[in-house]
């Protein structure tokens, strides 16, 4: 996924189907400067992590 699309998804009120390593995730925030996204798995909201935006896949 590109950074601009990740920013659009994170700011949208509509839930978008996004995965990271095959697991559905929610994008909380995108750092445009370093290309990283703050995400958490939908199955475990407490497991927040920073991952490269390029590793996110929109379904």
C-alpha positions in Angstrom: 0.0 0.0 0.0 1.2 3.5 -0.6 1.5 6.1 2.2 -1.2 8.4 0.8 -3.8 5.6 0.7 -2.9 4.5 4.2 -3.5 8.1 5.4 -6.9 8.2 3.6 -7.9 4.9 5.3 -6.8 6.0 8.8 -8.8 9.2 8.6 -11.9 7.7 7.1 -14.9 6.9 9.3 -15.6 3.8 7.1 -13.8 0.6 8.1 -11.6 -0.6 5.3 -10.4 -4.2 4.9 -6.7 -4.0 5.5 -4.3 -6.8 6.4 -0.8 -7.1 7.7 0.9 -10.5 7.2 -2.5 -11.9 6.5 -4.2 -10.6 9.7 -7.0 -8.0 9.6 -5.7 -4.8 11.1 -6.9 -1.2 12.0 -4.7 1.7 11.0 -4.5 4.2 13.8 -2.0 6.7 12.4 0.5 7.0 9.5 3.8 8.8 9.8 4.3 10.1 6.3 8.0 11.0 6.9 9.2 7.5 7.7 6.6 5.5 5.9 5.4 3.7 9.1 1.9 3.0 10.2 0.6 2.5 13.8 -1.7 -0.5 13.6 -3.4 -3.1 15.8 -4.9 -6.5 14.9 -8.7 -6.5 15.0 -8.5 -9.6 17.1 -6.2 -8.0 19.7 -6.6 -4.2 20.0 -4.0 -4.0 22.8 -1.3 -5.3 20.5 -0.3 -2.0 18.9 2.8 -1.9 16.7 4.5 0.2 14.1 4.9 -1.4 10.7 6.0 -0.3 7.2 3.1 1.0 5.2 4.4 -1.0 2.2 3.6 -4.2 4.2 -0.1 -3.3 4.4 -2.6 -4.8 1.9 -6.0 -3.4 1.1 -8.5 -6.1 0.2 
